[in-house]
């Protein structure tokens, strides 16, 4: 592992150093997301290089196993970045859970402030004190309503007459 770390470029080494626990513990969620995407891009780069180089070496070596052995450096770098990605992912998951809990608490606190307090309501005997608005059906006076009711009455009379004839 030390060999592989020493073979990293300066930028890659700095990127790996940024993923140490002491560095990522103070980062907020947005910074962790940015770091996560940078690490994932580097990991994907070396995984892609490993696969492509392995595929081209299969022809010259004659077998997949020997092609894989000739490509250890890219595999090692991919593994280093995979480990770094897992560290950042764990920290990002913890930060996301913390953020979700904080948002939930804020939402619940806001809901509690908006909700009516039942302790402020006077306890009574449960009867309504106001007479309220008189509910009168104003549609009874319309001509359409009168025709409808007359039709209903006539239909009822016809039904009854039919029964009486039997």
Chimera marker file (.cmm) of the C-alpha trace (Angstrom):
<marker_set name="trace">
<marker id="1" x="0.000" y="0.000" z="0.000" r="1" g="1" b="0" radius="0.5"/>
<marker id="2" x="2.881" y="2.375" z="0.774" r="1" g="1" b="0" radius="0.5"/>
<marker id="3" x="4.302" y="1.762" z="-2.702" r="1" g="1" b="0" radius="0.5"/>
<marker id="4" x="1.056" y="2.754" z="-4.312" r="1" g="1" b="0" radius="0.5"/>
<marker id="5" x="0.683" y="5.870" z="-2.156" r="1" g="1" b="0" radius="0.5"/>
<marker id="6" x="4.226" y="6.891" z="-3.132" r="1" g="1" b="0" radius="0.5"/>
<marker id="7" x="3.420" y="6.390" z="-6.807" r="1" g="1" b="0" radius="0.5"/>
<marker id="8" x="0.478" y="8.812" z="-6.727" r="1" g="1" b="0" radius="0.5"/>
<marker id="9" x="0.859" y="12.225" z="-8.329" r="1" g="1" b="0" radius="0.5"/>
<marker id="10" x="0.923" y="15.282" z="-6.081" r="1" g="1" b="0" radius="0.5"/>
<marker id="11" x="-2.723" y="16.154" z="-6.817" r="1" g="1" b="0" radius="0.5"/>
<marker id="12" x="-3.879" y="12.600" z="-6.197" r="1" g="1" b="0" radius="0.5"/>
<marker id="13" x="-1.921" y="12.380" z="-2.956" r="1" g="1" b="0" radius="0.5"/>
<marker id="14" x="-3.453" y="15.645" z="-1.722" r="1" g="1" b="0" radius="0.5"/>
<marker id="15" x="-6.887" y="14.305" z="-2.639" r="1" g="1" b="0" radius="0.5"/>
<marker id="16" x="-6.283" y="11.131" z="-0.616" r="1" g="1" b="0" radius="0.5"/>
<marker id="17" x="-5.014" y="13.201" z="2.320" r="1" g="1" b="0" radius="0.5"/>
<marker id="18" x="-8.248" y="15.217" z="2.266" r="1" g="1" b="0" radius="0.5"/>
<marker id="19" x="-10.177" y="12.039" z="3.031" r="1" g="1" b="0" radius="0.5"/>
<marker id="20" x="-8.458" y="11.326" z="6.343" r="1" g="1" b="0" radius="0.5"/>
<marker id="21" x="-10.818" y="11.318" z="9.315" r="1" g="1" b="0" radius="0.5"/>
<marker id="22" x="-9.274" y="14.430" z="10.894" r="1" g="1" b="0" radius="0.5"/>
<marker id="23" x="-9.854" y="16.432" z="7.685" r="1" g="1" b="0" radius="0.5"/>
<marker id="24" x="-13.395" y="15.361" z="6.871" r="1" g="1" b="0" radius="0.5"/>
<marker id="25" x="-14.872" y="15.463" z="10.365" r="1" g="1" b="0" radius="0.5"/>
<marker id="26" x="-15.404" y="19.246" z="10.245" r="1" g="1" b="0" radius="0.5"/>
<marker id="27" x="-16.801" y="19.446" z="6.705" r="1" g="1" b="0" radius="0.5"/>
<marker id="28" x="-20.447" y="20.254" z="6.131" r="1" g="1" b="0" radius="0.5"/>
<marker id="29" x="-22.718" y="18.266" z="3.847" r="1" g="1" b="0" radius="0.5"/>
<marker id="30" x="-22.105" y="20.353" z="0.701" r="1" g="1" b="0" radius="0.5"/>
<marker id="31" x="-18.312" y="20.144" z="1.055" r="1" g="1" b="0" radius="0.5"/>
<marker id="32" x="-18.561" y="16.398" z="1.602" r="1" g="1" b="0" radius="0.5"/>
<marker id="33" x="-20.651" y="16.035" z="-1.548" r="1" g="1" b="0" radius="0.5"/>
<marker id="34" x="-18.036" y="17.962" z="-3.551" r="1" g="1" b="0" radius="0.5"/>
<marker id="35" x="-15.205" y="15.838" z="-2.114" r="1" g="1" b="0" radius="0.5"/>
<marker id="36" x="-17.207" y="12.663" z="-2.742" r="1" g="1" b="0" radius="0.5"/>
<marker id="37" x="-17.659" y="13.507" z="-6.421" r="1" g="1" b="0" radius="0.5"/>
<marker id="38" x="-13.938" y="14.333" z="-6.845" r="1" g="1" b="0" radius="0.5"/>
<marker id="39" x="-12.901" y="11.036" z="-5.247" r="1" g="1" b="0" radius="0.5"/>
<marker id="40" x="-15.461" y="9.099" z="-7.291" r="1" g="1" b="0" radius="0.5"/>
<marker id="41" x="-14.155" y="10.630" z="-10.537" r="1" g="1" b="0" radius="0.5"/>
<marker id="42" x="-10.578" y="9.629" z="-9.646" r="1" g="1" b="0" radius="0.5"/>
<marker id="43" x="-11.684" y="6.112" z="-8.698" r="1" g="1" b="0" radius="0.5"/>
<marker id="44" x="-13.637" y="5.723" z="-11.928" r="1" g="1" b="0" radius="0.5"/>
<marker id="45" x="-10.603" y="6.908" z="-13.906" r="1" g="1" b="0" radius="0.5"/>
<marker id="46" x="-8.333" y="4.197" z="-12.501" r="1" g="1" b="0" radius="0.5"/>
<marker id="47" x="-10.959" y="1.488" z="-12.700" r="1" g="1" b="0" radius="0.5"/>
<marker id="48" x="-11.467" y="2.370" z="-16.367" r="1" g="1" b="0" radius="0.5"/>
<marker id="49" x="-7.694" y="2.405" z="-16.993" r="1" g="1" b="0" radius="0.5"/>
<marker id="50" x="-7.336" y="-0.945" z="-15.223" r="1" g="1" b="0" radius="0.5"/>
<marker id="51" x="-10.061" y="-2.566" z="-17.318" r="1" g="1" b="0" radius="0.5"/>
<marker id="52" x="-8.881" y="-1.136" z="-20.633" r="1" g="1" b="0" radius="0.5"/>
<marker id="53" x="-5.226" y="-1.936" z="-20.061" r="1" g="1" b="0" radius="0.5"/>
<marker id="54" x="-6.123" y="-5.433" z="-18.889" r="1" g="1" b="0" radius="0.5"/>
<marker id="55" x="-8.233" y="-6.003" z="-21.973" r="1" g="1" b="0" radius="0.5"/>
<marker id="56" x="-5.437" y="-4.933" z="-24.328" r="1" g="1" b="0" radius="0.5"/>
<marker id="57" x="-2.837" y="-7.063" z="-22.518" r="1" g="1" b="0" radius="0.5"/>
<marker id="58" x="-4.918" y="-10.209" z="-22.814" r="1" g="1" b="0" radius="0.5"/>
<marker id="59" x="-3.999" y="-10.531" z="-26.487" r="1" g="1" b="0" radius="0.5"/>
<marker id="60" x="-0.269" y="-10.090" z="-25.932" r="1" g="1" b="0" radius="0.5"/>
<marker id="61" x="-0.116" y="-12.255" z="-22.777" r="1" g="1" b="0" radius="0.5"/>
<marker id="62" x="-2.443" y="-14.924" z="-24.101" r="1" g="1" b="0" radius="0.5"/>
<marker id="63" x="-4.657" y="-15.176" z="-20.985" r="1" g="1" b="0" radius="0.5"/>
<marker id="64" x="-6.764" y="-12.944" z="-18.789" r="1" g="1" b="0" radius="0.5"/>
<marker id="65" x="-4.938" y="-13.933" z="-15.596" r="1" g="1" b="0" radius="0.5"/>
<marker id="66" x="-1.531" y="-12.905" z="-16.876" r="1" g="1" b="0" radius="0.5"/>
<marker id="67" x="-2.992" y="-9.708" z="-18.337" r="1" g="1" b="0" radius="0.5"/>
<marker id="68" x="-4.326" y="-8.844" z="-14.913" r="1" g="1" b="0" radius="0.5"/>
<marker id="69" x="-0.954" y="-9.417" z="-13.250" r="1" g="1" b="0" radius="0.5"/>
<marker id="70" x="0.704" y="-6.968" z="-15.610" r="1" g="1" b="0" radius="0.5"/>
<marker id="71" x="-1.747" y="-4.244" z="-14.569" r="1" g="1" b="0" radius="0.5"/>
<marker id="72" x="-1.249" y="-4.123" z="-10.795" r="1" g="1" b="0" radius="0.5"/>
<marker id="73" x="-0.474" y="-0.415" z="-10.515" r="1" g="1" b="0" radius="0.5"/>
<marker id="74" x="-3.841" y="0.734" z="-11.885" r="1" g="1" b="0" radius="0.5"/>
<marker id="75" x="-5.637" y="-1.870" z="-9.760" r="1" g="1" b="0" radius="0.5"/>
<marker id="76" x="-3.819" y="-0.631" z="-6.661" r="1" g="1" b="0" radius="0.5"/>
<marker id="77" x="-4.658" y="3.002" z="-7.388" r="1" g="1" b="0" radius="0.5"/>
<marker id="78" x="-8.293" y="2.074" z="-7.958" r="1" g="1" b="0" radius="0.5"/>
<marker id="79" x="-8.300" y="0.305" z="-4.589" r="1" g="1" b="0" radius="0.5"/>
<marker id="80" x="-6.754" y="3.307" z="-2.810" r="1" g="1" b="0" radius="0.5"/>
<marker id="81" x="-9.417" y="5.605" z="-4.238" r="1" g="1" b="0" radius="0.5"/>
<marker id="82" x="-12.140" y="3.065" z="-3.418" r="1" g="1" b="0" radius="0.5"/>
<marker id="83" x="-11.068" y="3.086" z="0.245" r="1" g="1" b="0" radius="0.5"/>
<marker id="84" x="-11.024" y="6.890" z="0.247" r="1" g="1" b="0" radius="0.5"/>
<marker id="85" x="-14.464" y="6.940" z="-1.342" r="1" g="1" b="0" radius="0.5"/>
<marker id="86" x="-15.844" y="4.647" z="1.355" r="1" g="1" b="0" radius="0.5"/>
<marker id="87" x="-14.486" y="6.929" z="4.100" r="1" g="1" b="0" radius="0.5"/>
<marker id="88" x="-16.090" y="9.982" z="2.540" r="1" g="1" b="0" radius="0.5"/>
<marker id="89" x="-19.344" y="8.087" z="1.903" r="1" g="1" b="0" radius="0.5"/>
<marker id="90" x="-19.630" y="7.075" z="5.566" r="1" g="1" b="0" radius="0.5"/>
<marker id="91" x="-19.010" y="10.646" z="6.709" r="1" g="1" b="0" radius="0.5"/>
<marker id="92" x="-21.493" y="11.980" z="4.151" r="1" g="1" b="0" radius="0.5"/>
<marker id="93" x="-24.137" y="9.516" z="5.328" r="1" g="1" b="0" radius="0.5"/>
<marker id="94" x="-23.644" y="10.623" z="8.930" r="1" g="1" b="0" radius="0.5"/>
<marker id="95" x="-23.852" y="14.289" z="7.950" r="1" g="1" b="0" radius="0.5"/>
<marker id="96" x="-27.006" y="13.612" z="5.919" r="1" g="1" b="0" radius="0.5"/>
<marker id="97" x="-28.668" y="11.829" z="8.843" r="1" g="1" b="0" radius="0.5"/>
<marker id="98" x="-27.749" y="14.705" z="11.153" r="1" g="1" b="0" radius="0.5"/>
<marker id="99" x="-29.108" y="17.240" z="8.669" r="1" g="1" b="0" radius="0.5"/>
<marker id="100" x="-32.347" y="15.279" z="8.239" r="1" g="1" b="0" radius="0.5"/>
<marker id="101" x="-32.874" y="15.095" z="12.004" r="1" g="1" b="0" radius="0.5"/>
<marker id="102" x="-32.227" y="18.825" z="12.366" r="1" g="1" b="0" radius="0.5"/>
<marker id="103" x="-34.731" y="19.633" z="9.594" r="1" g="1" b="0" radius="0.5"/>
<marker id="104" x="-37.310" y="17.316" z="11.167" r="1" g="1" b="0" radius="0.5"/>
<marker id="105" x="-36.897" y="19.005" z="14.557" r="1" g="1" b="0" radius="0.5"/>
<marker id="106" x="-37.286" y="22.447" z="12.968" r="1" g="1" b="0" radius="0.5"/>
<marker id="107" x="-40.408" y="21.316" z="11.106" r="1" g="1" b="0" radius="0.5"/>
<marker id="108" x="-41.952" y="19.848" z="14.255" r="1" g="1" b="0" radius="0.5"/>
<marker id="109" x="-41.102" y="22.946" z="16.290" r="1" g="1" b="0" radius="0.5"/>
<marker id="110" x="-42.745" y="25.123" z="13.650" r="1" g="1" b="0" radius="0.5"/>
<marker id="111" x="-45.818" y="22.887" z="13.663" r="1" g="1" b="0" radius="0.5"/>
<marker id="112" x="-46.023" y="23.126" z="17.443" r="1" g="1" b="0" radius="0.5"/>
<marker id="113" x="-45.893" y="26.917" z="17.291" r="1" g="1" b="0" radius="0.5"/>
<marker id="114" x="-48.650" y="27.075" z="14.672" r="1" g="1" b="0" radius="0.5"/>
<marker id="115" x="-50.980" y="24.594" z="16.386" r="1" g="1" b="0" radius="0.5"/>
<marker id="116" x="-53.696" y="25.954" z="18.678" r="1" g="1" b="0" radius="0.5"/>
<marker id="117" x="-53.217" y="25.414" z="22.358" r="1" g="1" b="0" radius="0.5"/>
<marker id="118" x="-56.134" y="23.597" z="23.934" r="1" g="1" b="0" radius="0.5"/>
<marker id="119" x="-55.218" y="24.874" z="27.380" r="1" g="1" b="0" radius="0.5"/>
<marker id="120" x="-56.251" y="28.409" z="26.314" r="1" g="1" b="0" radius="0.5"/>
<marker id="121" x="-59.787" y="27.331" z="25.419" r="1" g="1" b="0" radius="0.5"/>
<marker id="122" x="-62.442" y="27.845" z="28.117" r="1" g="1" b="0" radius="0.5"/>
<marker id="123" x="-63.963" y="24.661" z="29.348" r="1" g="1" b="0" radius="0.5"/>
<marker id="124" x="-67.746" y="24.868" z="29.007" r="1" g="1" b="0" radius="0.5"/>
<marker id="125" x="-70.665" y="22.556" z="28.970" r="1" g="1" b="0" radius="0.5"/>
<marker id="126" x="-70.284" y="21.913" z="25.239" r="1" g="1" b="0" radius="0.5"/>
<marker id="127" x="-73.355" y="23.904" z="24.158" r="1" g="1" b="0" radius="0.5"/>
<marker id="128" x="-73.247" y="26.572" z="21.486" r="1" g="1" b="0" radius="0.5"/>
<marker id="129" x="-74.098" y="29.979" z="22.882" r="1" g="1" b="0" radius="0.5"/>
<marker id="130" x="-74.876" y="31.814" z="19.618" r="1" g="1" b="0" radius="0.5"/>
<marker id="131" x="-78.031" y="31.124" z="17.691" r="1" g="1" b="0" radius="0.5"/>
<marker id="132" x="-76.062" y="31.143" z="14.473" r="1" g="1" b="0" radius="0.5"/>
<marker id="133" x="-77.388" y="31.818" z="11.011" r="1" g="1" b="0" radius="0.5"/>
<marker id="134" x="-80.867" y="30.597" z="10.152" r="1" g="1" b="0" radius="0.5"/>
<marker id="135" x="-80.673" y="27.955" z="7.452" r="1" g="1" b="0" radius="0.5"/>
<marker id="136" x="-83.574" y="28.367" z="5.073" r="1" g="1" b="0" radius="0.5"/>
<marker id="137" x="-83.870" y="26.680" z="1.716" r="1" g="1" b="0" radius="0.5"/>
<marker id="138" x="-84.338" y="29.540" z="-0.737" r="1" g="1" b="0" radius="0.5"/>
<marker id="139" x="-84.637" y="27.244" z="-3.731" r="1" g="1" b="0" radius="0.5"/>
<marker id="140" x="-88.221" y="26.314" z="-2.792" r="1" g="1" b="0" radius="0.5"/>
<marker id="141" x="-89.554" y="29.520" z="-4.337" r="1" g="1" b="0" radius="0.5"/>
<marker id="142" x="-88.060" y="28.990" z="-7.813" r="1" g="1" b="0" radius="0.5"/>
<marker id="143" x="-90.279" y="27.862" z="-10.677" r="1" g="1" b="0" radius="0.5"/>
<marker id="144" x="-87.893" y="25.031" z="-11.550" r="1" g="1" b="0" radius="0.5"/>
<marker id="145" x="-88.153" y="23.664" z="-8.043" r="1" g="1" b="0" radius="0.5"/>
<marker id="146" x="-91.965" y="23.804" z="-8.107" r="1" g="1" b="0" radius="0.5"/>
<marker id="147" x="-92.050" y="21.882" z="-11.422" r="1" g="1" b="0" radius="0.5"/>
<marker id="148" x="-89.630" y="19.264" z="-10.067" r="1" g="1" b="0" radius="0.5"/>
<marker id="149" x="-91.680" y="18.699" z="-6.924" r="1" g="1" b="0" radius="0.5"/>
<marker id="150" x="-94.925" y="18.521" z="-8.911" r="1" g="1" b="0" radius="0.5"/>
<marker id="151" x="-93.379" y="15.945" z="-11.230" r="1" g="1" b="0" radius="0.5"/>
<marker id="152" x="-92.186" y="13.863" z="-8.281" r="1" g="1" b="0" radius="0.5"/>
<marker id="153" x="-95.634" y="13.991" z="-6.658" r="1" g="1" b="0" radius="0.5"/>
<marker id="154" x="-97.327" y="13.013" z="-9.935" r="1" g="1" b="0" radius="0.5"/>
<marker id="155" x="-94.909" y="10.096" z="-10.466" r="1" g="1" b="0" radius="0.5"/>
<marker id="156" x="-95.634" y="8.863" z="-6.955" r="1" g="1" b="0" radius="0.5"/>
<marker id="157" x="-99.370" y="9.121" z="-7.586" r="1" g="1" b="0" radius="0.5"/>
<marker id="158" x="-99.044" y="7.161" z="-10.837" r="1" g="1" b="0" radius="0.5"/>
<marker id="159" x="-97.074" y="4.419" z="-9.097" r="1" g="1" b="0" radius="0.5"/>
<marker id="160" x="-99.688" y="4.171" z="-6.339" r="1" g="1" b="0" radius="0.5"/>
<marker id="161" x="-102.575" y="4.062" z="-8.851" r="1" g="1" b="0" radius="0.5"/>
<marker id="162" x="-100.821" y="1.272" z="-10.730" r="1" g="1" b="0" radius="0.5"/>
<marker id="163" x="-100.493" y="-0.744" z="-7.505" r="1" g="1" b="0" radius="0.5"/>
<marker id="164" x="-104.135" y="-0.106" z="-6.597" r="1" g="1" b="0" radius="0.5"/>
<marker id="165" x="-105.320" y="-1.456" z="-9.985" r="1" g="1" b="0" radius="0.5"/>
<marker id="166" x="-103.825" y="-4.880" z="-9.361" r="1" g="1" b="0" radius="0.5"/>
<link id1="1" id2="2" r="1" g="1" b="0" radius="0.2"/>
<link id1="2" id2="3" r="1" g="1" b="0" radius="0.2"/>
<link id1="3" id2="4" r="1" g="1" b="0" radius="0.2"/>
<link id1="4" id2="5" r="1" g="1" b="0" radius="0.2"/>
<link id1="5" id2="6" r="1" g="1" b="0" radius="0.2"/>
<link id1="6" id2="7" r="1" g="1" b="0" radius="0.2"/>
<link id1="7" id2="8" r="1" g="1" b="0" radius="0.2"/>
<link id1="8" id2="9" r="1" g="1" b="0" radius="0.2"/>
<link id1="9" id2="10" r="1" g="1" b="0" radius="0.2"/>
<link id1="10" id2="11" r="1" g="1" b="0" radius="0.2"/>
<link id1="11" id2="12" r="1" g="1" b="0" radius="0.2"/>
<link id1="12" id2="13" r="1" g="1" b="0" radius="0.2"/>
<link id1="13" id2="14" r="1" g="1" b="0" radius="0.2"/>
<link id1="14" id2="15" r="1" g="1" b="0" radius="0.2"/>
<link id1="15" id2="16" r="1" g="1" b="0" radius="0.2"/>
<link id1="16" id2="17" r="1" g="1" b="0" radius="0.2"/>
<link id1="17" id2="18" r="1" g="1" b="0" radius="0.2"/>
<link id1="18" id2="19" r="1" g="1" b="0" radius="0.2"/>
<link id1="19" id2="20" r="1" g="1" b="0" radius="0.2"/>
<link id1="20" id2="21" r="1" g="1" b="0" radius="0.2"/>
<link id1="21" id2="22" r="1" g="1" b="0" radius="0.2"/>
<link id1="22" id2="23" r="1" g="1" b="0" radius="0.2"/>
<link id1="23" id2="24" r="1" g="1" b="0" radius="0.2"/>
<link id1="24" id2="25" r="1" g="1" b="0" radius="0.2"/>
<link id1="25" id2="26" r="1" g="1" b="0" radius="0.2"/>
<link id1="26" id2="27" r="1" g="1" b="0" radius="0.2"/>
<link id1="27" id2="28" r="1" g="1" b="0" radius="0.2"/>
<link id1="28" id2="29" r="1" g="1" b="0" radius="0.2"/>
<link id1="29" id2="30" r="1" g="1" b="0" radius="0.2"/>
<link id1="30" id2="31" r="1" g="1" b="0" radius="0.2"/>
<link id1="31" id2="32" r="1" g="1" b="0" radius="0.2"/>
<link id1="32" id2="33" r="1" g="1" b="0" radius="0.2"/>
<link id1="33" id2="34" r="1" g="1" b="0" radius="0.2"/>
<link id1="34" id2="35" r="1" g="1" b="0" radius="0.2"/>
<link id1="35" id2="36" r="1" g="1" b="0" radius="0.2"/>
<link id1="36" id2="37" r="1" g="1" b="0" radius="0.2"/>
<link id1="37" id2="38" r="1" g="1" b="0" radius="0.2"/>
<link id1="38" id2="39" r="1" g="1" b="0" radius="0.2"/>
<link id1="39" id2="40" r="1" g="1" b="0" radius="0.2"/>
<link id1="40" id2="41" r="1" g="1" b="0" radius="0.2"/>
<link id1="41" id2="42" r="1" g="1" b="0" radius="0.2"/>
<link id1="42" id2="43" r="1" g="1" b="0" radius="0.2"/>
<link id1="43" id2="44" r="1" g="1" b="0" radius="0.2"/>
<link id1="44" id2="45" r="1" g="1" b="0" radius="0.2"/>
<link id1="45" id2="46" r="1" g="1" b="0" radius="0.2"/>
<link id1="46" id2="47" r="1" g="1" b="0" radius="0.2"/>
<link id1="47" id2="48" r="1" g="1" b="0" radius="0.2"/>
<link id1="48" id2="49" r="1" g="1" b="0" radius="0.2"/>
<link id1="49" id2="50" r="1" g="1" b="0" radius="0.2"/>
<link id1="50" id2="51" r="1" g="1" b="0" radius="0.2"/>
<link id1="51" id2="52" r="1" g="1" b="0" radius="0.2"/>
<link id1="52" id2="53" r="1" g="1" b="0" radius="0.2"/>
<link id1="53" id2="54" r="1" g="1" b="0" radius="0.2"/>
<link id1="54" id2="55" r="1" g="1" b="0" radius="0.2"/>
<link id1="55" id2="56" r="1" g="1" b="0" radius="0.2"/>
<link id1="56" id2="57" r="1" g="1" b="0" radius="0.2"/>
<link id1="57" id2="58" r="1" g="1" b="0" radius="0.2"/>
<link id1="58" id2="59" r="1" g="1" b="0" radius="0.2"/>
<link id1="59" id2="60" r="1" g="1" b="0" radius="0.2"/>
<link id1="60" id2="61" r="1" g="1" b="0" radius="0.2"/>
<link id1="61" id2="62" r="1" g="1" b="0" radius="0.2"/>
<link id1="62" id2="63" r="1" g="1" b="0" radius="0.2"/>
<link id1="63" id2="64" r="1" g="1" b="0" radius="0.2"/>
<link id1="64" id2="65" r="1" g="1" b="0" radius="0.2"/>
<link id1="65" id2="66" r="1" g="1" b="0" radius="0.2"/>
<link id1="66" id2="67" r="1" g="1" b="0" radius="0.2"/>
<link id1="67" id2="68" r="1" g="1" b="0" radius="0.2"/>
<link id1="68" id2="69" r="1" g="1" b="0" radius="0.2"/>
<link id1="69" id2="70" r="1" g="1" b="0" radius="0.2"/>
<link id1="70" id2="71" r="1" g="1" b="0" radius="0.2"/>
<link id1="71" id2="72" r="1" g="1" b="0" radius="0.2"/>
<link id1="72" id2="73" r="1" g="1" b="0" radius="0.2"/>
<link id1="73" id2="74" r="1" g="1" b="0" radius="0.2"/>
<link id1="74" id2="75" r="1" g="1" b="0" radius="0.2"/>
<link id1="75" id2="76" r="1" g="1" b="0" radius="0.2"/>
<link id1="76" id2="77" r="1" g="1" b="0" radius="0.2"/>
<link id1="77" id2="78" r="1" g="1" b="0" radius="0.2"/>
<link id1="78" id2="79" r="1" g="1" b="0" radius="0.2"/>
<link id1="79" id2="80" r="1" g="1" b="0" radius="0.2"/>
<link id1="80" id2="81" r="1" g="1" b="0" radius="0.2"/>
<link id1="81" id2="82" r="1" g="1" b="0" radius="0.2"/>
<link id1="82" id2="83" r="1" g="1" b="0" radius="0.2"/>
<link id1="83" id2="84" r="1" g="1" b="0" radius="0.2"/>
<link id1="84" id2="85" r="1" g="1" b="0" radius="0.2"/>
<link id1="85" id2="86" r="1" g="1" b="0" radius="0.2"/>
<link id1="86" id2="87" r="1" g="1" b="0" radius="0.2"/>
<link id1="87" id2="88" r="1" g="1" b="0" radius="0.2"/>
<link id1="88" id2="89" r="1" g="1" b="0" radius="0.2"/>
<link id1="89" id2="90" r="1" g="1" b="0" radius="0.2"/>
<link id1="90" id2="91" r="1" g="1" b="0" radius="0.2"/>
<link id1="91" id2="92" r="1" g="1" b="0" radius="0.2"/>
<link id1="92" id2="93" r="1" g="1" b="0" radius="0.2"/>
<link id1="93" id2="94" r="1" g="1" b="0" radius="0.2"/>
<link id1="94" id2="95" r="1" g="1" b="0" radius="0.2"/>
<link id1="95" id2="96" r="1" g="1" b="0" radius="0.2"/>
<link id1="96" id2="97" r="1" g="1" b="0" radius="0.2"/>
<link id1="97" id2="98" r="1" g="1" b="0" radius="0.2"/>
<link id1="98" id2="99" r="1" g="1" b="0" radius="0.2"/>
<link id1="99" id2="100" r="1" g="1" b="0" radius="0.2"/>
<link id1="100" id2="101" r="1" g="1" b="0" radius="0.2"/>
<link id1="101" id2="102" r="1" g="1" b="0" radius="0.2"/>
<link id1="102" id2="103" r="1" g="1" b="0" radius="0.2"/>
<link id1="103" id2="104" r="1" g="1" b="0" radius="0.2"/>
<link id1="104" id2="105" r="1" g="1" b="0" radius="0.2"/>
<link id1="105" id2="106" r="1" g="1" b="0" radius="0.2"/>
<link id1="106" id2="107" r="1" g="1" b="0" radius="0.2"/>
<link id1="107" id2="108" r="1" g="1" b="0" radius="0.2"/>
<link id1="108" id2="109" r="1" g="1" b="0" radius="0.2"/>
<link id1="109" id2="110" r="1" g="1" b="0" radius="0.2"/>
<link id1="110" id2="111" r="1" g="1" b="0" radius="0.2"/>
<link id1="111" id2="112" r="1" g="1" b="0" radius="0.2"/>
<link id1="112" id2="113" r="1" g="1" b="0" radius="0.2"/>
<link id1="113" id2="114" r="1" g="1" b="0" radius="0.2"/>
<link id1="114" id2="115" r="1" g="1" b="0" radius="0.2"/>
<link id1="115" id2="116" r="1" g="1" b="0" radius="0.2"/>
<link id1="116" id2="117" r="1" g="1" b="0" radius="0.2"/>
<link id1="117" id2="118" r="1" g="1" b="0" radius="0.2"/>
<link id1="118" id2="119" r="1" g="1" b="0" radius="0.2"/>
<link id1="119" id2="120" r="1" g="1" b="0" radius="0.2"/>
<link id1="120" id2="121" r="1" g="1" b="0" radius="0.2"/>
<link id1="121" id2="122" r="1" g="1" b="0" radius="0.2"/>
<link id1="122" id2="123" r="1" g="1" b="0" radius="0.2"/>
<link id1="123" id2="124" r="1" g="1" b="0" radius="0.2"/>
<link id1="124" id2="125" r="1" g="1" b="0" radius="0.2"/>
<link id1="125" id2="126" r="1" g="1" b="0" radius="0.2"/>
<link id1="126" id2="127" r="1" g="1" b="0" radius="0.2"/>
<link id1="127" id2="128" r="1" g="1" b="0" radius="0.2"/>
<link id1="128" id2="129" r="1" g="1" b="0" radius="0.2"/>
<link id1="129" id2="130" r="1" g="1" b="0" radius="0.2"/>
<link id1="130" id2="131" r="1" g="1" b="0" radius="0.2"/>
<link id1="131" id2="132" r="1" g="1" b="0" radius="0.2"/>
<link id1="132" id2="133" r="1" g="1" b="0" radius="0.2"/>
<link id1="133" id2="134" r="1" g="1" b="0" radius="0.2"/>
<link id1="134" id2="135" r="1" g="1" b="0" radius="0.2"/>
<link id1="135" id2="136" r="1" g="1" b="0" radius="0.2"/>
<link id1="136" id2="137" r="1" g="1" b="0" radius="0.2"/>
<link id1="137" id2="138" r="1" g="1" b="0" radius="0.2"/>
<link id1="138" id2="139" r="1" g="1" b="0" radius="0.2"/>
<link id1="139" id2="140" r="1" g="1" b="0" radius="0.2"/>
<link id1="140" id2="141" r="1" g="1" b="0" radius="0.2"/>
<link id1="141" id2="142" r="1" g="1" b="0" radius="0.2"/>
<link id1="142" id2="143" r="1" g="1" b="0" radius="0.2"/>
<link id1="143" id2="144" r="1" g="1" b="0" radius="0.2"/>
<link id1="144" id2="145" r="1" g="1" b="0" radius="0.2"/>
<link id1="145" id2="146" r="1" g="1" b="0" radius="0.2"/>
<link id1="146" id2="147" r="1" g="1" b="0" radius="0.2"/>
<link id1="147" id2="148" r="1" g="1" b="0" radius="0.2"/>
<link id1="148" id2="149" r="1" g="1" b="0" radius="0.2"/>
<link id1="149" id2="150" r="1" g="1" b="0" radius="0.2"/>
<link id1="150" id2="151" r="1" g="1" b="0" radius="0.2"/>
<link id1="151" id2="152" r="1" g="1" b="0" radius="0.2"/>
<link id1="152" id2="153" r="1" g="1" b="0" radius="0.2"/>
<link id1="153" id2="154" r="1" g="1" b="0" radius="0.2"/>
<link id1="154" id2="155" r="1" g="1" b="0" radius="0.2"/>
<link id1="155" id2="156" r="1" g="1" b="0" radius="0.2"/>
<link id1="156" id2="157" r="1" g="1" b="0" radius="0.2"/>
<link id1="157" id2="158" r="1" g="1" b="0" radius="0.2"/>
<link id1="158" id2="159" r="1" g="1" b="0" radius="0.2"/>
<link id1="159" id2="160" r="1" g="1" b="0" radius="0.2"/>
<link id1="160" id2="161" r="1" g="1" b="0" radius="0.2"/>
<link id1="161" id2="162" r="1" g="1" b="0" radius="0.2"/>
<link id1="162" id2="163" r="1" g="1" b="0" radius="0.2"/>
<link id1="163" id2="164" r="1" g="1" b="0" radius="0.2"/>
<link id1="164" id2="165" r="1" g="1" b="0" radius="0.2"/>
<link id1="165" id2="166" r="1" g="1" b="0" radius="0.2"/>
</marker_set>
